[in-house]
Amino acid sequence: MARVHRVALYASIATSLYLLVLFQLISVPLVDTEIVEQLLPVLPWWLLVSFGSYSLWSLGWGLFTFRDCPEAYTELLGEISQAKNYLRAKGVTVD
């Protein structure tokens, strides 16, 4: 099973369980009904904010540790200089 299929399977299972609990077709054991009614409507927003926070942290950490990869750093600098030379040949002022 490919990774996409596994993610889709797990996401569909989680979504169906969430909807079943949200519409009170099944109950959550060991949790009071009032607490479930207060928490379930905001759960998707909490997951969205958590994913956004993780994504920003991951991006920031990648930028912070970018110089730890000297090959990628020199390759990127070479590509930047090639792009500048190409734009200068086309008559665009760069810098």
Secondary structure, 3 states (H helix, E strand, C coil): CCHHHHHHHHHHHHHHHHHHHHCCCCCCCCCCHHHHHHHHHHHHHHHHHHHHHHHHHHHHHHHHCHHHCHHHHHHHHHHHHHHHHHHHHCCCCCC
